[in-house]
């Protein structure tokens, strides 16, 4: 965020630290079935966990696009990804 002449401006900077492309057969969608997507994310460090309220924000996105003629698909979802703590499990 910048302050100038009594006004504040927010500037968004995107740093991509992990990116993976996966192609799937959309036959399931044509048949009205769910589209299976397997997410293989790397081990997540605590500082890379989803944190929407800290500065700078940390978030993970899932972008779906299609190269099929006549299908306009280009959408992005924010998905929560968290580091897993090692050690004993908390008792319920």
PDB file of N, CA, C and O in Angstrom:
ATOM      1  N   UNK A   1       0.852  -1.168   0.000  1.00  0.00           N
ATOM      2  CA  UNK A   1       0.000   0.000   0.000  1.00  0.00           C
ATOM      3  C   UNK A   1       0.897   1.230   0.000  1.00  0.00           C
ATOM      4  O   UNK A   1       1.893   1.284   0.722  1.00  0.00           O
ATOM      5  N   UNK A   2       0.542   2.202  -0.803  1.00  0.00           N
ATOM      6  CA  UNK A   2       1.280   3.461  -0.879  1.00  0.00           C
ATOM      7  C   UNK A   2       0.381   4.604  -0.449  1.00  0.00           C
ATOM      8  O   UNK A   2      -0.824   4.597  -0.698  1.00  0.00           O
ATOM      9  N   UNK A   3       0.983   5.576   0.195  1.00  0.00           N
ATOM     10  CA  UNK A   3       0.252   6.773   0.587  1.00  0.00           C
ATOM     11  C   UNK A   3       0.877   7.960  -0.130  1.00  0.00           C
ATOM     12  O   UNK A   3       2.092   8.152  -0.099  1.00  0.00           O
ATOM     13  N   UNK A   4       0.027   8.753  -0.776  1.00  0.00           N
ATOM     14  CA  UNK A   4       0.510   9.928  -1.488  1.00  0.00           C
ATOM     15  C   UNK A   4      -0.589  10.978  -1.508  1.00  0.00           C
ATOM     16  O   UNK A   4      -1.724  10.695  -1.894  1.00  0.00           O
ATOM     17  N   UNK A   5      -0.251  12.183  -1.095  1.00  0.00           N
ATOM     18  CA  UNK A   5      -1.218  13.287  -1.079  1.00  0.00           C
ATOM     19  C   UNK A   5      -2.495  12.922  -0.332  1.00  0.00           C
ATOM     20  O   UNK A   5      -3.592  13.286  -0.756  1.00  0.00           O
ATOM     21  N   UNK A   6      -2.357  12.218   0.759  1.00  0.00           N
ATOM     22  CA  UNK A   6      -3.513  11.854   1.564  1.00  0.00           C
ATOM     23  C   UNK A   6      -4.344  10.715   1.016  1.00  0.00           C
ATOM     24  O   UNK A   6      -5.372  10.358   1.590  1.00  0.00           O
ATOM     25  N   UNK A   7      -3.903  10.140  -0.097  1.00  0.00           N
ATOM     26  CA  UNK A   7      -4.628   9.015  -0.691  1.00  0.00           C
ATOM     27  C   UNK A   7      -3.773   7.761  -0.584  1.00  0.00           C
ATOM     28  O   UNK A   7      -2.544   7.817  -0.639  1.00  0.00           O
ATOM     29  N   UNK A   8      -4.443   6.643  -0.432  1.00  0.00           N
ATOM     30  CA  UNK A   8      -3.708   5.376  -0.386  1.00  0.00           C
ATOM     31  C   UNK A   8      -4.031   4.563  -1.623  1.00  0.00           C
ATOM     32  O   UNK A   8      -5.162   4.562  -2.108  1.00  0.00           O
ATOM     33  N   UNK A   9      -3.036   3.882  -2.118  1.00  0.00           N
ATOM     34  CA  UNK A   9      -3.199   3.025  -3.287  1.00  0.00           C
ATOM     35  C   UNK A   9      -2.640   1.649  -2.948  1.00  0.00           C
ATOM     36  O   UNK A   9      -1.581   1.523  -2.332  1.00  0.00           O
ATOM     37  N   UNK A  10      -3.363   0.639  -3.356  1.00  0.00           N
ATOM     38  CA  UNK A  10      -2.918  -0.727  -3.149  1.00  0.00           C
ATOM     39  C   UNK A  10      -2.382  -1.264  -4.467  1.00  0.00           C
ATOM     40  O   UNK A  10      -3.008  -1.113  -5.516  1.00  0.00           O
ATOM     41  N   UNK A  11      -1.230  -1.884  -4.397  1.00  0.00           N
ATOM     42  CA  UNK A  11      -0.614  -2.468  -5.587  1.00  0.00           C
ATOM     43  C   UNK A  11      -0.478  -3.964  -5.338  1.00  0.00           C
ATOM     44  O   UNK A  11       0.084  -4.383  -4.326  1.00  0.00           O
ATOM     45  N   UNK A  12      -0.986  -4.756  -6.253  1.00  0.00           N
ATOM     46  CA  UNK A  12      -0.911  -6.206  -6.121  1.00  0.00           C
ATOM     47  C   UNK A  12       0.241  -6.734  -6.951  1.00  0.00           C
ATOM     48  O   UNK A  12       0.377  -6.411  -8.131  1.00  0.00           O
ATOM     49  N   UNK A  13       1.070  -7.552  -6.317  1.00  0.00           N
ATOM     50  CA  UNK A  13       2.197  -8.180  -6.989  1.00  0.00           C
ATOM     51  C   UNK A  13       2.020  -9.678  -6.858  1.00  0.00           C
ATOM     52  O   UNK A  13       1.773 -10.184  -5.763  1.00  0.00           O
ATOM     53  N   UNK A  14       2.142 -10.384  -7.954  1.00  0.00           N
ATOM     54  CA  UNK A  14       1.974 -11.831  -7.923  1.00  0.00           C
ATOM     55  C   UNK A  14       3.330 -12.487  -8.128  1.00  0.00           C
ATOM     56  O   UNK A  14       3.987 -12.287  -9.149  1.00  0.00           O
ATOM     57  N   UNK A  15       3.735 -13.272  -7.141  1.00  0.00           N
ATOM     58  CA  UNK A  15       4.941 -14.087  -7.242  1.00  0.00           C
ATOM     59  C   UNK A  15       4.502 -15.535  -7.344  1.00  0.00           C
ATOM     60  O   UNK A  15       3.867 -16.054  -6.426  1.00  0.00           O
ATOM     61  N   UNK A  16       4.825 -16.189  -8.434  1.00  0.00           N
ATOM     62  CA  UNK A  16       4.469 -17.589  -8.600  1.00  0.00           C
ATOM     63  C   UNK A  16       5.641 -18.416  -8.092  1.00  0.00           C
ATOM     64  O   UNK A  16       6.749 -18.338  -8.622  1.00  0.00           O
ATOM     65  N   UNK A  17       5.379 -19.214  -7.051  1.00  0.00           N
ATOM     66  CA  UNK A  17       6.438 -20.038  -6.483  1.00  0.00           C
ATOM     67  C   UNK A  17       6.270 -21.516  -6.817  1.00  0.00           C
ATOM     68  O   UNK A  17       7.202 -22.303  -6.655  1.00  0.00           O
ATOM     69  N   UNK A  18       5.102 -21.883  -7.276  1.00  0.00           N
ATOM     70  CA  UNK A  18       4.848 -23.264  -7.679  1.00  0.00           C
ATOM     71  C   UNK A  18       3.787 -23.234  -8.763  1.00  0.00           C
ATOM     72  O   UNK A  18       2.760 -22.570  -8.626  1.00  0.00           O
ATOM     73  N   UNK A  19       4.042 -23.946  -9.821  1.00  0.00           N
ATOM     74  CA  UNK A  19       3.075 -23.992 -10.911  1.00  0.00           C
ATOM     75  C   UNK A  19       3.138 -25.368 -11.545  1.00  0.00           C
ATOM     76  O   UNK A  19       4.217 -25.924 -11.752  1.00  0.00           O
ATOM     77  N   UNK A  20       1.981 -25.904 -11.846  1.00  0.00           N
ATOM     78  CA  UNK A  20       1.913 -27.222 -12.476  1.00  0.00           C
ATOM     79  C   UNK A  20       0.747 -27.224 -13.453  1.00  0.00           C
ATOM     80  O   UNK A  20      -0.339 -26.739 -13.138  1.00  0.00           O
ATOM     81  N   UNK A  21       0.976 -27.763 -14.618  1.00  0.00           N
ATOM     82  CA  UNK A  21      -0.080 -27.874 -15.619  1.00  0.00           C
ATOM     83  C   UNK A  21      -0.473 -29.331 -15.745  1.00  0.00           C
ATOM     84  O   UNK A  21       0.379 -30.218 -15.779  1.00  0.00           O
ATOM     85  N   UNK A  22      -1.764 -29.565 -15.813  1.00  0.00           N
ATOM     86  CA  UNK A  22      -2.273 -30.925 -15.931  1.00  0.00           C
ATOM     87  C   UNK A  22      -3.368 -30.932 -16.983  1.00  0.00           C
ATOM     88  O   UNK A  22      -4.274 -30.098 -16.949  1.00  0.00           O
ATOM     89  N   UNK A  23      -3.289 -31.849 -17.896  1.00  0.00           N
ATOM     90  CA  UNK A  23      -4.348 -31.994 -18.887  1.00  0.00           C
ATOM     91  C   UNK A  23      -5.219 -33.177 -18.499  1.00  0.00           C
ATOM     92  O   UNK A  23      -4.720 -34.228 -18.097  1.00  0.00           O
ATOM     93  N   UNK A  24      -6.521 -32.992 -18.625  1.00  0.00           N
ATOM     94  CA  UNK A  24      -7.456 -34.064 -18.294  1.00  0.00           C
ATOM     95  C   UNK A  24      -8.404 -34.270 -19.471  1.00  0.00           C
ATOM     96  O   UNK A  24      -8.651 -33.353 -20.254  1.00  0.00           O
ATOM     97  N   UNK A  25      -8.921 -35.466 -19.581  1.00  0.00           N
ATOM     98  CA  UNK A  25      -9.899 -35.789 -20.615  1.00  0.00           C
ATOM     99  C   UNK A  25     -11.261 -35.332 -20.106  1.00  0.00           C
ATOM    100  O   UNK A  25     -11.727 -35.795 -19.065  1.00  0.00           O
ATOM    101  N   UNK A  26     -11.882 -34.448 -20.822  1.00  0.00           N
ATOM    102  CA  UNK A  26     -13.151 -33.870 -20.384  1.00  0.00           C
ATOM    103  C   UNK A  26     -14.353 -34.737 -20.741  1.00  0.00           C
ATOM    104  O   UNK A  26     -15.488 -34.265 -20.680  1.00  0.00           O
ATOM    105  N   UNK A  27     -14.129 -35.985 -21.110  1.00  0.00           N
ATOM    106  CA  UNK A  27     -15.243 -36.872 -21.459  1.00  0.00           C
ATOM    107  C   UNK A  27     -16.247 -36.964 -20.310  1.00  0.00           C
ATOM    108  O   UNK A  27     -17.454 -37.038 -20.539  1.00  0.00           O
ATOM    109  N   UNK A  28     -15.749 -36.958 -19.087  1.00  0.00           N
ATOM    110  CA  UNK A  28     -16.648 -37.031 -17.927  1.00  0.00           C
ATOM    111  C   UNK A  28     -17.638 -35.874 -17.937  1.00  0.00           C
ATOM    112  O   UNK A  28     -18.815 -36.065 -17.631  1.00  0.00           O
ATOM    113  N   UNK A  29     -17.176 -34.677 -18.283  1.00  0.00           N
ATOM    114  CA  UNK A  29     -18.079 -33.527 -18.326  1.00  0.00           C
ATOM    115  C   UNK A  29     -19.136 -33.695 -19.406  1.00  0.00           C
ATOM    116  O   UNK A  29     -20.299 -33.342 -19.209  1.00  0.00           O
ATOM    117  N   UNK A  30     -18.729 -34.231 -20.538  1.00  0.00           N
ATOM    118  CA  UNK A  30     -19.695 -34.449 -21.622  1.00  0.00           C
ATOM    119  C   UNK A  30     -20.767 -35.437 -21.204  1.00  0.00           C
ATOM    120  O   UNK A  30     -21.894 -35.383 -21.697  1.00  0.00           O
ATOM    121  N   UNK A  31     -20.419 -36.349 -20.286  1.00  0.00           N
ATOM    122  CA  UNK A  31     -21.368 -37.353 -19.806  1.00  0.00           C
ATOM    123  C   UNK A  31     -22.110 -36.872 -18.552  1.00  0.00           C
ATOM    124  O   UNK A  31     -22.893 -37.622 -17.969  1.00  0.00           O
ATOM    125  N   UNK A  32     -21.863 -35.616 -18.136  1.00  0.00           N
ATOM    126  CA  UNK A  32     -22.536 -35.079 -16.956  1.00  0.00           C
ATOM    127  C   UNK A  32     -21.966 -35.573 -15.641  1.00  0.00           C
ATOM    128  O   UNK A  32     -22.622 -35.475 -14.603  1.00  0.00           O
ATOM    129  N   UNK A  33     -20.757 -36.100 -15.672  1.00  0.00           N
ATOM    130  CA  UNK A  33     -20.109 -36.617 -14.455  1.00  0.00           C
ATOM    131  C   UNK A  33     -19.101 -35.595 -13.930  1.00  0.00           C
ATOM    132  O   UNK A  33     -18.688 -34.699 -14.666  1.00  0.00           O
ATOM    133  N   UNK A  34     -18.705 -35.724 -12.666  1.00  0.00           N
ATOM    134  CA  UNK A  34     -17.668 -34.832 -12.130  1.00  0.00           C
ATOM    135  C   UNK A  34     -16.351 -35.024 -12.883  1.00  0.00           C
ATOM    136  O   UNK A  34     -16.055 -36.112 -13.377  1.00  0.00           O
ATOM    137  N   UNK A  35     -15.580 -33.965 -12.959  1.00  0.00           N
ATOM    138  CA  UNK A  35     -14.272 -34.014 -13.605  1.00  0.00           C
ATOM    139  C   UNK A  35     -13.214 -34.311 -12.551  1.00  0.00           C
ATOM    140  O   UNK A  35     -12.987 -33.491 -11.661  1.00  0.00           O
ATOM    141  N   UNK A  36     -12.568 -35.462 -12.635  1.00  0.00           N
ATOM    142  CA  UNK A  36     -11.565 -35.791 -11.614  1.00  0.00           C
ATOM    143  C   UNK A  36     -10.289 -34.980 -11.823  1.00  0.00           C
ATOM    144  O   UNK A  36      -9.690 -35.016 -12.898  1.00  0.00           O
ATOM    145  N   UNK A  37      -9.883 -34.258 -10.798  1.00  0.00           N
ATOM    146  CA  UNK A  37      -8.642 -33.484 -10.840  1.00  0.00           C
ATOM    147  C   UNK A  37      -7.844 -33.856  -9.606  1.00  0.00           C
ATOM    148  O   UNK A  37      -8.322 -33.705  -8.482  1.00  0.00           O
ATOM    149  N   UNK A  38      -6.642 -34.338  -9.809  1.00  0.00           N
ATOM    150  CA  UNK A  38      -5.774 -34.719  -8.699  1.00  0.00           C
ATOM    151  C   UNK A  38      -4.769 -33.605  -8.467  1.00  0.00           C
ATOM    152  O   UNK A  38      -4.017 -33.239  -9.370  1.00  0.00           O
ATOM    153  N   UNK A  39      -4.759 -33.065  -7.248  1.00  0.00           N
ATOM    154  CA  UNK A  39      -3.836 -31.987  -6.913  1.00  0.00           C
ATOM    155  C   UNK A  39      -2.637 -32.551  -6.170  1.00  0.00           C
ATOM    156  O   UNK A  39      -2.771 -33.098  -5.075  1.00  0.00           O
ATOM    157  N   UNK A  40      -1.484 -32.416  -6.765  1.00  0.00           N
ATOM    158  CA  UNK A  40      -0.234 -32.811  -6.116  1.00  0.00           C
ATOM    159  C   UNK A  40       0.548 -31.544  -5.813  1.00  0.00           C
ATOM    160  O   UNK A  40       1.219 -31.000  -6.690  1.00  0.00           O
ATOM    161  N   UNK A  41       0.463 -31.073  -4.580  1.00  0.00           N
ATOM    162  CA  UNK A  41       1.189 -29.863  -4.205  1.00  0.00           C
ATOM    163  C   UNK A  41       2.455 -30.256  -3.468  1.00  0.00           C
ATOM    164  O   UNK A  41       2.496 -31.308  -2.830  1.00  0.00           O
ATOM    165  N   UNK A  42       3.486 -29.433  -3.545  1.00  0.00           N
ATOM    166  CA  UNK A  42       4.726 -29.745  -2.829  1.00  0.00           C
ATOM    167  C   UNK A  42       4.524 -29.609  -1.324  1.00  0.00           C
ATOM    168  O   UNK A  42       3.496 -29.104  -0.874  1.00  0.00           O
ATOM    169  N   UNK A  43       5.505 -30.061  -0.548  1.00  0.00           N
ATOM    170  CA  UNK A  43       5.430 -29.858   0.897  1.00  0.00           C
ATOM    171  C   UNK A  43       5.357 -28.365   1.151  1.00  0.00           C
ATOM    172  O   UNK A  43       6.104 -27.583   0.563  1.00  0.00           O
ATOM    173  N   UNK A  44       4.459 -27.982   2.022  1.00  0.00           N
ATOM    174  CA  UNK A  44       4.201 -26.575   2.281  1.00  0.00           C
ATOM    175  C   UNK A  44       4.865 -26.152   3.587  1.00  0.00           C
ATOM    176  O   UNK A  44       4.646 -26.763   4.633  1.00  0.00           O
ATOM    177  N   UNK A  45       5.672 -25.106   3.513  1.00  0.00           N
ATOM    178  CA  UNK A  45       6.277 -24.538   4.709  1.00  0.00           C
ATOM    179  C   UNK A  45       5.248 -23.622   5.376  1.00  0.00           C
ATOM    180  O   UNK A  45       4.370 -23.090   4.698  1.00  0.00           O
ATOM    181  N   UNK A  46       5.345 -23.431   6.690  1.00  0.00           N
ATOM    182  CA  UNK A  46       4.370 -22.577   7.370  1.00  0.00           C
ATOM    183  C   UNK A  46       4.221 -21.200   6.727  1.00  0.00           C
ATOM    184  O   UNK A  46       3.111 -20.675   6.653  1.00  0.00           O
ATOM    185  N   UNK A  47       5.317 -20.611   6.261  1.00  0.00           N
ATOM    186  CA  UNK A  47       5.230 -19.276   5.665  1.00  0.00           C
ATOM    187  C   UNK A  47       4.551 -19.277   4.292  1.00  0.00           C
ATOM    188  O   UNK A  47       4.195 -18.220   3.772  1.00  0.00           O
ATOM    189  N   UNK A  48       4.374 -20.473   3.705  1.00  0.00           N
ATOM    190  CA  UNK A  48       3.689 -20.587   2.418  1.00  0.00           C
ATOM    191  C   UNK A  48       2.239 -21.043   2.561  1.00  0.00           C
ATOM    192  O   UNK A  48       1.543 -21.226   1.563  1.00  0.00           O
ATOM    193  N   UNK A  49       1.783 -21.226   3.799  1.00  0.00           N
ATOM    194  CA  UNK A  49       0.399 -21.622   4.036  1.00  0.00           C
ATOM    195  C   UNK A  49      -0.534 -20.481   3.675  1.00  0.00           C
ATOM    196  O   UNK A  49      -0.153 -19.312   3.726  1.00  0.00           O
ATOM    197  N   UNK A  50      -1.753 -20.830   3.311  1.00  0.00           N
ATOM    198  CA  UNK A  50      -2.759 -19.814   2.994  1.00  0.00           C
ATOM    199  C   UNK A  50      -2.927 -18.873   4.183  1.00  0.00           C
ATOM    200  O   UNK A  50      -3.180 -19.309   5.306  1.00  0.00           O
ATOM    201  N   UNK A  51      -2.783 -17.591   3.919  1.00  0.00           N
ATOM    202  CA  UNK A  51      -2.948 -16.567   4.958  1.00  0.00           C
ATOM    203  C   UNK A  51      -3.515 -15.326   4.285  1.00  0.00           C
ATOM    204  O   UNK A  51      -2.765 -14.490   3.781  1.00  0.00           O
ATOM    205  N   UNK A  52      -4.821 -15.209   4.277  1.00  0.00           N
ATOM    206  CA  UNK A  52      -5.469 -14.108   3.572  1.00  0.00           C
ATOM    207  C   UNK A  52      -5.474 -12.813   4.364  1.00  0.00           C
ATOM    208  O   UNK A  52      -5.682 -11.742   3.792  1.00  0.00           O
ATOM    209  N   UNK A  53      -5.246 -12.892   5.686  1.00  0.00           N
ATOM    210  CA  UNK A  53      -5.326 -11.679   6.500  1.00  0.00           C
ATOM    211  C   UNK A  53      -3.970 -11.116   6.881  1.00  0.00           C
ATOM    212  O   UNK A  53      -3.910 -10.103   7.578  1.00  0.00           O
ATOM    213  N   UNK A  54      -2.868 -11.742   6.444  1.00  0.00           N
ATOM    214  CA  UNK A  54      -1.567 -11.174   6.787  1.00  0.00           C
ATOM    215  C   UNK A  54      -1.038 -10.376   5.602  1.00  0.00           C
ATOM    216  O   UNK A  54      -1.538 -10.502   4.483  1.00  0.00           O
ATOM    217  N   UNK A  55      -0.037  -9.568   5.853  1.00  0.00           N
ATOM    218  CA  UNK A  55       0.590  -8.782   4.791  1.00  0.00           C
ATOM    219  C   UNK A  55       2.022  -9.253   4.630  1.00  0.00           C
ATOM    220  O   UNK A  55       2.750  -9.258   5.622  1.00  0.00           O
ATOM    221  N   UNK A  56       2.468  -9.640   3.479  1.00  0.00           N
ATOM    222  CA  UNK A  56       1.656  -9.801   2.284  1.00  0.00           C
ATOM    223  C   UNK A  56       0.787 -11.054   2.386  1.00  0.00           C
ATOM    224  O   UNK A  56       1.138 -12.015   3.071  1.00  0.00           O
ATOM    225  N   UNK A  57      -0.361 -11.024   1.686  1.00  0.00           N
ATOM    226  CA  UNK A  57      -1.250 -12.188   1.674  1.00  0.00           C
ATOM    227  C   UNK A  57      -0.558 -13.351   0.983  1.00  0.00           C
ATOM    228  O   UNK A  57       0.238 -13.165   0.063  1.00  0.00           O
ATOM    229  N   UNK A  58      -0.873 -14.531   1.437  1.00  0.00           N
ATOM    230  CA  UNK A  58      -0.385 -15.747   0.792  1.00  0.00           C
ATOM    231  C   UNK A  58      -1.611 -16.551   0.406  1.00  0.00           C
ATOM    232  O   UNK A  58      -2.453 -16.855   1.251  1.00  0.00           O
ATOM    233  N   UNK A  59      -1.713 -16.895  -0.862  1.00  0.00           N
ATOM    234  CA  UNK A  59      -2.838 -17.719  -1.272  1.00  0.00           C
ATOM    235  C   UNK A  59      -2.426 -18.643  -2.406  1.00  0.00           C
ATOM    236  O   UNK A  59      -1.453 -18.408  -3.122  1.00  0.00           O
ATOM    237  N   UNK A  60      -3.198 -19.686  -2.533  1.00  0.00           N
ATOM    238  CA  UNK A  60      -2.994 -20.665  -3.600  1.00  0.00           C
ATOM    239  C   UNK A  60      -4.196 -20.573  -4.523  1.00  0.00           C
ATOM    240  O   UNK A  60      -5.330 -20.415  -4.073  1.00  0.00           O
ATOM    241  N   UNK A  61      -3.938 -20.673  -5.798  1.00  0.00           N
ATOM    242  CA  UNK A  61      -5.008 -20.582  -6.777  1.00  0.00           C
ATOM    243  C   UNK A  61      -5.034 -21.829  -7.656  1.00  0.00           C
ATOM    244  O   UNK A  61      -4.001 -22.424  -7.964  1.00  0.00           O
ATOM    245  N   UNK A  62      -6.231 -22.194  -8.041  1.00  0.00           N
ATOM    246  CA  UNK A  62      -6.439 -23.256  -9.016  1.00  0.00           C
ATOM    247  C   UNK A  62      -7.097 -22.597 -10.215  1.00  0.00           C
ATOM    248  O   UNK A  62      -8.207 -22.075 -10.108  1.00  0.00           O
ATOM    249  N   UNK A  63      -6.418 -22.619 -11.361  1.00  0.00           N
ATOM    250  CA  UNK A  63      -6.956 -22.013 -12.567  1.00  0.00           C
ATOM    251  C   UNK A  63      -7.354 -23.106 -13.534  1.00  0.00           C
ATOM    252  O   UNK A  63      -6.567 -24.005 -13.830  1.00  0.00           O
ATOM    253  N   UNK A  64      -8.579 -23.025 -14.024  1.00  0.00           N
ATOM    254  CA  UNK A  64      -9.076 -23.982 -15.000  1.00  0.00           C
ATOM    255  C   UNK A  64      -9.301 -23.259 -16.322  1.00  0.00           C
ATOM    256  O   UNK A  64      -9.981 -22.235 -16.376  1.00  0.00           O
ATOM    257  N   UNK A  65      -8.725 -23.801 -17.375  1.00  0.00           N
ATOM    258  CA  UNK A  65      -8.931 -23.255 -18.716  1.00  0.00           C
ATOM    259  C   UNK A  65      -9.213 -24.412 -19.659  1.00  0.00           C
ATOM    260  O   UNK A  65      -8.931 -25.570 -19.350  1.00  0.00           O
ATOM    261  N   UNK A  66      -9.771 -24.081 -20.806  1.00  0.00           N
ATOM    262  CA  UNK A  66     -10.085 -25.101 -21.795  1.00  0.00           C
ATOM    263  C   UNK A  66      -9.649 -24.618 -23.165  1.00  0.00           C
ATOM    264  O   UNK A  66      -9.826 -23.449 -23.509  1.00  0.00           O
ATOM    265  N   UNK A  67      -9.075 -25.527 -23.948  1.00  0.00           N
ATOM    266  CA  UNK A  67      -8.692 -25.228 -25.321  1.00  0.00           C
ATOM    267  C   UNK A  67      -9.667 -25.851 -26.308  1.00  0.00           C
ATOM    268  O   UNK A  67      -9.366 -25.962 -27.497  1.00  0.00           O
ATOM    269  N   UNK A  68     -10.827 -26.254 -25.824  1.00  0.00           N
ATOM    270  CA  UNK A  68     -11.823 -26.896 -26.674  1.00  0.00           C
ATOM    271  C   UNK A  68     -12.628 -25.815 -27.398  1.00  0.00           C
ATOM    272  O   UNK A  68     -13.188 -24.934 -26.744  1.00  0.00           O
ATOM    273  N   UNK A  69     -12.698 -25.859 -28.727  1.00  0.00           N
ATOM    274  CA  UNK A  69     -13.479 -24.860 -29.455  1.00  0.00           C
ATOM    275  C   UNK A  69     -14.931 -24.840 -28.976  1.00  0.00           C
ATOM    276  O   UNK A  69     -15.556 -25.889 -28.818  1.00  0.00           O
ATOM    277  N   UNK A  70     -15.454 -23.650 -28.749  1.00  0.00           N
ATOM    278  CA  UNK A  70     -16.836 -23.502 -28.309  1.00  0.00           C
ATOM    279  C   UNK A  70     -17.022 -23.587 -26.808  1.00  0.00           C
ATOM    280  O   UNK A  70     -18.126 -23.361 -26.313  1.00  0.00           O
ATOM    281  N   UNK A  71     -15.968 -23.908 -26.070  1.00  0.00           N
ATOM    282  CA  UNK A  71     -16.062 -23.982 -24.612  1.00  0.00           C
ATOM    283  C   UNK A  71     -15.237 -22.836 -24.035  1.00  0.00           C
ATOM    284  O   UNK A  71     -14.008 -22.848 -24.113  1.00  0.00           O
ATOM    285  N   UNK A  72     -15.909 -21.857 -23.461  1.00  0.00           N
ATOM    286  CA  UNK A  72     -15.223 -20.718 -22.870  1.00  0.00           C
ATOM    287  C   UNK A  72     -15.024 -20.978 -21.380  1.00  0.00           C
ATOM    288  O   UNK A  72     -15.896 -20.677 -20.565  1.00  0.00           O
ATOM    289  N   UNK A  73     -13.889 -21.530 -21.039  1.00  0.00           N
ATOM    290  CA  UNK A  73     -13.589 -21.824 -19.637  1.00  0.00           C
ATOM    291  C   UNK A  73     -12.257 -21.196 -19.283  1.00  0.00           C
ATOM    292  O   UNK A  73     -11.216 -21.592 -19.807  1.00  0.00           O
ATOM    293  N   UNK A  74     -12.289 -20.236 -18.413  1.00  0.00           N
ATOM    294  CA  UNK A  74     -11.091 -19.602 -17.870  1.00  0.00           C
ATOM    295  C   UNK A  74     -11.494 -19.015 -16.529  1.00  0.00           C
ATOM    296  O   UNK A  74     -11.953 -17.876 -16.450  1.00  0.00           O
ATOM    297  N   UNK A  75     -11.320 -19.801 -15.477  1.00  0.00           N
ATOM    298  CA  UNK A  75     -11.764 -19.387 -14.148  1.00  0.00           C
ATOM    299  C   UNK A  75     -10.696 -19.750 -13.118  1.00  0.00           C
ATOM    300  O   UNK A  75      -9.923 -20.689 -13.309  1.00  0.00           O
ATOM    301  N   UNK A  76     -10.667 -19.000 -12.039  1.00  0.00           N
ATOM    302  CA  UNK A  76      -9.667 -19.205 -10.994  1.00  0.00           C
ATOM    303  C   UNK A  76     -10.366 -19.332  -9.651  1.00  0.00           C
ATOM    304  O   UNK A  76     -11.277 -18.566  -9.339  1.00  0.00           O
ATOM    305  N   UNK A  77      -9.931 -20.305  -8.861  1.00  0.00           N
ATOM    306  CA  UNK A  77     -10.450 -20.530  -7.516  1.00  0.00           C
ATOM    307  C   UNK A  77      -9.315 -20.337  -6.517  1.00  0.00           C
ATOM    308  O   UNK A  77      -8.189 -20.766  -6.771  1.00  0.00           O
ATOM    309  N   UNK A  78      -9.599 -19.699  -5.389  1.00  0.00           N
ATOM    310  CA  UNK A  78      -8.649 -19.641  -4.283  1.00  0.00           C
ATOM    311  C   UNK A  78      -8.910 -20.878  -3.441  1.00  0.00           C
ATOM    312  O   UNK A  78     -10.036 -21.113  -3.004  1.00  0.00           O
ATOM    313  N   UNK A  79      -7.859 -21.674  -3.213  1.00  0.00           N
ATOM    314  CA  UNK A  79      -8.030 -22.893  -2.421  1.00  0.00           C
ATOM    315  C   UNK A  79      -7.107 -22.834  -1.202  1.00  0.00           C
ATOM    316  O   UNK A  79      -5.972 -22.369  -1.309  1.00  0.00           O
ATOM    317  N   UNK A  80      -7.582 -23.299  -0.054  1.00  0.00           N
ATOM    318  CA  UNK A  80      -6.747 -23.278   1.143  1.00  0.00           C
ATOM    319  C   UNK A  80      -5.720 -24.410   1.115  1.00  0.00           C
ATOM    320  O   UNK A  80      -6.062 -25.567   0.873  1.00  0.00           O
ATOM    321  N   UNK A  81      -4.474 -24.065   1.362  1.00  0.00           N
ATOM    322  CA  UNK A  81      -3.385 -25.045   1.456  1.00  0.00           C
ATOM    323  C   UNK A  81      -2.600 -24.679   2.702  1.00  0.00           C
ATOM    324  O   UNK A  81      -2.165 -23.537   2.850  1.00  0.00           O
ATOM    325  N   UNK A  82      -2.415 -25.645   3.605  1.00  0.00           N
ATOM    326  CA  UNK A  82      -1.759 -25.373   4.880  1.00  0.00           C
ATOM    327  C   UNK A  82      -0.620 -26.344   5.127  1.00  0.00           C
ATOM    328  O   UNK A  82      -0.642 -27.491   4.679  1.00  0.00           O
ATOM    329  N   UNK A  83       0.375 -25.855   5.853  1.00  0.00           N
ATOM    330  CA  UNK A  83       1.493 -26.703   6.272  1.00  0.00           C
ATOM    331  C   UNK A  83       0.978 -27.688   7.316  1.00  0.00           C
ATOM    332  O   UNK A  83       0.074 -27.375   8.091  1.00  0.00           O
ATOM    333  N   UNK A  84       1.560 -28.872   7.324  1.00  0.00           N
ATOM    334  CA  UNK A  84       1.192 -29.889   8.301  1.00  0.00           C
ATOM    335  C   UNK A  84       2.263 -29.905   9.377  1.00  0.00           C
ATOM    336  O   UNK A  84       3.450 -30.054   9.088  1.00  0.00           O
ATOM    337  N   UNK A  85       1.824 -29.749  10.636  1.00  0.00           N
ATOM    338  CA  UNK A  85       2.767 -29.782  11.751  1.00  0.00           C
ATOM    339  C   UNK A  85       3.116 -31.212  12.097  1.00  0.00           C
ATOM    340  O   UNK A  85       2.249 -32.084  12.145  1.00  0.00           O
ATOM    341  N   UNK A  86       4.388 -31.442  12.337  1.00  0.00           N
ATOM    342  CA  UNK A  86       4.817 -32.760  12.799  1.00  0.00           C
ATOM    343  C   UNK A  86       4.677 -32.814  14.313  1.00  0.00           C
ATOM    344  O   UNK A  86       4.729 -31.792  14.998  1.00  0.00           O
ATOM    345  N   UNK A  87       4.501 -34.009  14.810  1.00  0.00           N
ATOM    346  CA  UNK A  87       4.379 -34.177  16.240  1.00  0.00           C
ATOM    347  C   UNK A  87       3.121 -34.947  16.578  1.00  0.00           C
ATOM    348  O   UNK A  87       2.398 -35.392  15.687  1.00  0.00           O
ATOM    349  N   UNK A  88       2.856 -35.105  17.872  1.00  0.00           N
ATOM    350  CA  UNK A  88       1.666 -35.882  18.269  1.00  0.00           C
ATOM    351  C   UNK A  88       0.389 -35.167  17.878  1.00  0.00           C
ATOM    352  O   UNK A  88       0.316 -33.938  17.873  1.00  0.00           O
ATOM    353  N   UNK A  89      -0.603 -35.954  17.556  1.00  0.00           N
ATOM    354  CA  UNK A  89      -1.907 -35.401  17.200  1.00  0.00           C
ATOM    355  C   UNK A  89      -2.592 -34.877  18.456  1.00  0.00           C
ATOM    356  O   UNK A  89      -2.463 -35.460  19.532  1.00  0.00           O
ATOM    357  N   UNK A  90      -3.321 -33.772  18.312  1.00  0.00           N
ATOM    358  CA  UNK A  90      -4.064 -33.274  19.477  1.00  0.00           C
ATOM    359  C   UNK A  90      -5.164 -34.235  19.876  1.00  0.00           C
ATOM    360  O   UNK A  90      -5.770 -34.875  19.016  1.00  0.00           O
ATOM    361  N   UNK A  91      -5.426 -34.344  21.152  1.00  0.00           N
ATOM    362  CA  UNK A  91      -6.484 -35.227  21.647  1.00  0.00           C
ATOM    363  C   UNK A  91      -7.824 -34.537  21.487  1.00  0.00           C
ATOM    364  O   UNK A  91      -7.950 -33.335  21.720  1.00  0.00           O
ATOM    365  N   UNK A  92      -8.814 -35.301  21.092  1.00  0.00           N
ATOM    366  CA  UNK A  92     -10.160 -34.727  20.884  1.00  0.00           C
ATOM    367  C   UNK A  92     -10.892 -34.548  22.177  1.00  0.00           C
ATOM    368  O   UNK A  92     -12.030 -34.080  22.183  1.00  0.00           O
TER     369      UNK A  92
END
